Amino acid sequence: MAQKKDSRGKNWVAVMYPESLPSNWKSLLRDMMTDIIISPLHDRDIQPDGAKKKPHYHVVFKFSSNKTFEQVKTLLEPFNCPIPQKVTSIKGQIRYLIHIDDPDKFQYEQSDIEIIGNVDISPYFQISQMDKYQMIGEMMDFIDDNCITEFRELMQYARAHRGGDWFPLLVDSSTYVINQYISSARNKMRQDRMDKMEVISARNQFCDKFGLEKEPLIEKEEE
């Protein structure tokens, strides 16, 4: 007979809706005497169909011992929240509190995460060396795909849309290599433009010679 999978766990998460919570809900959480991480209020989440989601919190519980689903469900009854879920990846769940790995979703501020108890979440937001290389590659692709020609343009985008990963990486350690890549991309675009102008000019000379319709020249880019 196959061994039954253990459904117990130390880490659980629940979604809580402000309108369903008692007024003293944070006091009740503190009374549980366990480590708890509360997300910023998710009030800008969007459904796949474009409709706005109801404002809610993601609340992560880090119990000191394994709990069953029924135990956790009973503990959370005062909060009138949907059924809790066992956390399979605590790092992934903590990072999801601000959508740091989901750039297509609204990016919440890490500083707005609230901690109850004695838990340090900073290691979950540290970037490994391989992560850095991957993000630099993503930025290079973004520069190419969007014809970015100025470092300022990338910084503005990163600040607005990738505040949890690209922006701090650019500020802390990757300015030089990315700025050099943008400069190189800009030079290549300028060279490609000049090459195309030479081709058009040569073709127009041919058209002049044989009375054919000429192609308009590309305006020279300002230096």
C-alpha positions in Angstrom: 0.0 0.0 0.0 1.3 3.5 -0.9 2.2 5.6 2.0 -0.2 8.5 2.6 1.3 11.9 1.9 1.7 14.0 5.0 -0.6 17.0 4.7 0.8 18.7 7.8 3.1 21.7 7.5 4.7 24.5 9.5 4.0 27.2 6.9 0.5 28.2 5.8 -1.0 31.1 4.0 -4.5 32.6 4.0 -6.2 35.4 2.0 -8.0 37.9 4.2 -10.5 40.5 3.1 -10.7 43.8 5.0 -14.5 43.9 5.1 -14.7 40.4 6.7 -12.1 41.0 9.3 -12.9 41.9 12.9 -11.7 45.4 13.9 -9.0 43.9 16.2 -7.7 41.4 13.7 -4.1 42.3 14.1 -4.4 42.0 17.9 -5.9 38.5 17.4 -2.9 37.6 15.2 -0.4 38.8 17.8 -2.3 36.7 20.4 -1.5 33.6 18.3 2.2 33.9 19.5 3.6 32.7 16.2 5.6 34.3 13.4 3.3 36.0 10.9 4.0 38.0 7.7 1.3 40.2 6.4 1.4 41.5 2.8 0.7 45.1 1.9 -3.0 45.6 1.1 -3.5 44.2 -2.4 -5.9 46.8 -3.7 -4.6 47.1 -7.3 -4.7 43.5 -8.4 -6.5 42.8 -11.7 -8.5 39.7 -12.9 -7.6 38.1 -16.3 -10.7 39.7 -17.8 -9.5 43.2 -16.6 -11.9 43.5 -13.7 -10.5 44.7 -10.4 -10.0 42.1 -7.6 -11.4 42.8 -4.2 -8.8 44.3 -1.9 -7.1 41.6 0.3 -4.1 40.6 2.3 -1.9 37.6 2.0 -1.0 36.4 5.5 1.7 33.9 6.0 2.0 31.8 9.2 5.2 30.2 10.3 4.3 27.8 13.1 7.0 26.3 15.3 5.5 22.8 14.7 3.6 21.0 12.0 -0.1 21.8 11.8 -2.9 19.9 10.0 -5.3 21.7 7.7 -8.1 21.3 10.3 -5.9 22.8 13.0 -5.1 25.8 10.9 -8.6 26.2 9.7 -9.8 26.3 13.4 -7.2 28.8 14.4 -8.3 31.2 11.5 -12.0 31.0 12.1 -12.1 34.4 13.9 -10.8 36.0 10.6 -13.7 34.8 8.4 -11.2 34.1 5.6 -11.2 31.4 2.8 -9.6 28.1 3.5 -5.9 28.3 4.3 -3.3 26.7 2.0 -0.1 24.9 2.9 2.9 26.7 1.7 5.1 24.6 -0.6 7.9 27.2 -1.0 8.3 29.8 1.8 10.7 31.8 -0.3 8.3 32.0 -3.3 5.3 32.8 -1.0 7.1 35.6 0.8 8.3 37.1 -2.5 4.7 36.9 -3.9 3.5 39.2 -1.1 4.8 42.1 -3.3 4.7 40.3 -6.7 8.4 40.8 -7.1 8.7 37.8 -9.5 5.6 38.7 -11.4 6.4 42.0 -13.3 3.1 41.9 -15.2 1.3 42.3 -11.8 1.2 45.5 -9.7 4.4 45.8 -7.7 3.9 46.5 -4.0 6.5 47.9 -1.7 8.6 45.6 0.4 8.7 48.2 3.2 4.9 47.8 3.5 5.2 44.1 4.6 4.3 43.8 8.3 5.9 41.3 10.6 4.5 39.8 13.8 6.9 37.8 15.8 10.6 37.3 15.3 11.2 36.5 11.7 13.7 38.0 9.2 12.4 38.0 5.7 15.4 39.9 4.1 17.2 36.7 3.0 14.1 35.9 0.8 14.7 39.1 -1.2 18.5 38.7 -1.7 19.6 38.2 -5.3 22.0 35.4 -6.1 24.9 35.8 -8.6 23.0 33.6 -11.1 19.9 35.7 -10.6 21.9 38.8 -11.4 23.2 37.3 -14.6 19.7 36.3 -15.6 18.3 39.8 -15.0 21.1 41.4 -16.9 20.2 39.2 -19.8 16.6 40.2 -19.5 17.6 43.9 -19.5 19.7 43.3 -22.6 16.8 41.7 -24.4 14.5 44.5 -23.3 16.9 47.1 -24.6 17.1 45.4 -28.0 13.3 44.7 -28.3 12.4 48.3 -27.4 15.2 50.1 -29.2 16.4 51.7 -25.9 19.0 54.4 -26.7 19.4 56.1 -23.3 20.2 54.7 -19.9 17.6 57.2 -18.4 14.8 55.4 -20.4 15.7 52.0 -18.9 16.0 53.5 -15.4 12.6 55.1 -15.6 11.0 51.8 -16.8 12.8 49.8 -14.1 11.7 52.2 -11.4 8.1 52.1 -12.4 7.7 48.4 -13.4 10.7 46.4 -12.0 11.3 48.1 -8.7 11.9 44.8 -6.9 14.7 43.4 -9.1 16.0 45.5 -12.1 15.9 48.8 -10.4 18.0 47.9 -7.3 20.3 45.9 -9.4 21.0 48.9 -11.7 21.4 51.2 -8.7 23.7 48.9 -6.8 26.0 47.1 -9.2 25.1 46.9 -12.9 25.1 50.5 -14.1 28.4 50.3 -16.0 27.8 47.1 -18.0 24.2 48.1 -18.9 25.2 51.6 -19.9 28.0 50.2 -22.1 25.5 47.9 -23.7 23.0 50.7 -24.4 25.9 52.8 -25.8 26.9 49.9 -28.1 23.3 49.4 -29.2 22.9 53.1 -30.0 26.1 53.1 -32.0 25.0 50.0 -34.0 21.6 51.6 -34.7 23.4 54.7 -35.9 25.7 52.7 -38.1 22.8 50.7 -39.5 21.1 53.9 -40.4 24.2 55.3 -42.1 24.6 52.0 -44.1 20.9 52.2 -45.2 21.4 55.8 -46.3 24.4 54.8 -48.4 22.4 52.0 -50.0 19.5 54.4 -50.8 21.9 57.0 -52.1 23.5 54.5 -54.5 20.1 53.3 -55.6 18.9 56.8 -56.3 22.0 57.5 -58.4 21.0 54.5 -60.5 17.4 55.8 -60.7 18.7 59.2 -61.8 20.7 57.6 -64.6 17.8 55.6 -65.9 14.9 58.0 -65.1 13.3 55.8 -62.4 11.4 56.9 -59.3 13.8 57.6 -56.4 13.4 56.5 -52.8 13.4 59.3 -50.2 16.5 59.6 -48.1 16.4 59.0 -44.4 16.9 62.2 -42.5 20.3 62.2 -40.9 20.3 61.6 -37.1 21.5 64.4 -35.0 24.8 63.7 -33.3 
